[in-house]
Amino acid sequence: MGSLKNEEELEGVEEGSKEAILYVNGVRKVLPDGLAHLTLLEYLRDIGLTGTKLGCGEGGCGACTVMVSYFDENLKKCVNQLPDIIAFDELKKVVPQFKEHNFRKMETSMRWSFHAVLYVLCPLALKSSMCYSYNIATWHYAVNACLAPLYSVEGMHVITVEGIGNRRNGLHPIQESLALSHGSQCGFCTPGFIMSMYALLRSSQTPPSEEQIEESLAGNLCRCTGYRPIIDAFRVFAKTDDVLYTDRSSLSLQEGEFICPSTGKPCSCKSGSSNDKDAAKSNMSCVDRYEPISYSEIQGSTYTEKELIFPPELLLRKLTPLNMNGFGGLKWYRPLGLKHLLELKARYPDAKLVVGNSEVGIEMRLKRIQYQVLISVINIPELTMLSVKDDGLEIGAAVRLSSLQNLLRKVLADRVAYETSACKAFIEQIKWFAGTQIKNVASVGGNICTASPISDLNPLWMAAGAKFRVINCKGNIRTVLAENFFLGYRKVDLAHDEILLSIFLPWTRPFEFVKEFKQAHRRDDDIAIVNAGMRVYLQEKEEKWMVSDASIAYGGVAPLSLSASKTKDFLIGKIWNRELLQDALKILQKNILIKDDAPGGMVEFRKSLTLSFFFKFFLWVSHQMDGQRFFLETVPISHLSAVQPFHRPSVTGMQDYEVVKHGTAVGSPEIHLSSKLQVSTSKKIMLQ
Ligand code: FAD
């Protein structure tokens, strides 16, 4: 790898193009140098796309949500066969003499050029197939434009609410549905909700579930309309399942019987049997009540706008390192290789590495901390790799949380259950980590290196026995146990010339259990009051289940994520039974001390959480062990609720009122006149 030795090499470090482009709603934009201080949101609003709003400015409200699409260079290698097959089929229609083997013989880049040329020459013929093939290798995800540095989306396609539909050419079905469902009032948060939903639909191969829809909206806040009509509007895009509305399986329904979404009971309000007076009377409230809109009402027949595809130019374009500037001497680098990154770090030891910018952005904008050099590391293969190994998972430091979440789910399906106890814990913890927009950009390494005392993941890395690989500017690699990495308040074991390279998460062994805990004011998108990660490894010795190894780590109880080492030492070698529980609780109480004037307050509550988490862990492990030979510690039925995984069924709400016509709009659910503007607008909306 080598270190920097002479001036010539230093010159090389500064290499990088100043040619930056971006597509916004299908339109090519050249990004001039000098804009490194701008966020994507500032840029969008500067060019007149004011549908995307500035709300909190810290990624918490979702009013600035846009969809970003990028073409995955690595995936391109894997899927370049598929677009060929599709493009070849289309090509045959235009040039019947063309032979498949001729197409196959072409260089990959030439084939992709061919796709692009064909798209220009005969867009209608190729549109659907090209869309399909591009979709395979193109990622679409919602982001908070208020936190995304402008140059971080270089070479990508940004779609804003103005890009999906408008009043003149027709509203997109998502926009139409929200307008019809009375899902907007002041209209401020509306574009953000629409873009979150749009990104979900664009990135889903099959219709999402209601749960997925709600999850994708966790990062969007609404303060005046209320969530019921918004959820009602988007629910129509979900997989439908009548069983959700009733205790009775849909198979057991009589022919022609309909489950009323309002009452959850079989009724005839949709069957048209109006001559049955009694039935009509008993269902009167159903018929006359205002009902949520159904999918057929928003089939998007007015939508003539074509769905924006990923720009062919971005498929063909080769990514280059970037070297851009911004206001006040700010420098923005985007190296494409680890060597270049380490050289930059050697030259600028104080440089901030940036992935999702969800910490750095807040420090720079809200805390007014000035960083002079920012290095974007989202294109360094060694930092973005995810590798499933024989002994565990290797996770690049720049891997985004949503990518990690997807991999963990896959691993769960592929590997034997006992190996994935830690993976399950991470899946659960990431579920309640921020909103989707943040998870789509925030990185594993960014969370670790920020070393927030309330990080949701750091106590889990510690408990799960993870190891961090650290590399210095000379290319030397060392490994640190997660447990030893956190040194103080936002202080980690990284020298000035070091960066975090990757994280190794070992598989769990049989009878080794890892569990996550988080208590916040609310479940979705909220920071923890106290969180924890716990692990225990039990082994049977002389007909008793003994603790062979353990690890208990807490967040939210000290200036750093804290290991309860005395409790751990006590547990090792003990029999897993009630006596252990009682004694461990006593030790834990003294081991984790929260001062009366500790920042964050709620000291008594936080103390009780540290104990109750351990109590729940004890019950949970005992429940997992239930039925094992010689294991006697059964969980009483009265305690079972403490071990059940939390599951919140998708929400349903109902607004119950009769529609009485007075000859005026008063009292009737009329769609308000500005709704169509609000769901699509680039016009400024005046708030009261
Ligand atoms: P960045 O801001 O890009 O970087 C953060 C820091 O890490 C910087 O100092 C950077 O230089 C350093 N860094 C990054 N990569 C490396 C590397 N490879 N080597 C050395 N240093 C590196 N956190 C939680 O734990 N739970 C939550 O529920 C939660 N909710 C949030 C909600 C919102 C709205 C926001 C804005 C933040 C939230 N966070 C939460 C915190 C934040 O999202 C995480 O800390 C995130 O993982 C940081 O990742 P990033 O890629 O955005 O970091």
Residues whose N, C-alpha, C, O or C-beta is under 5 A from the ligand:
A	BS01	FAD	E58 G59 G60 K352 L353 V354 V355 G356 N357 S358 E359 V360 G361 A397 W432 F433 A434 I438 V441 A442 S443 G445 G446 N447 C449 T450 I454 S455 D456 L457 E498 I499 L500 D526 I527
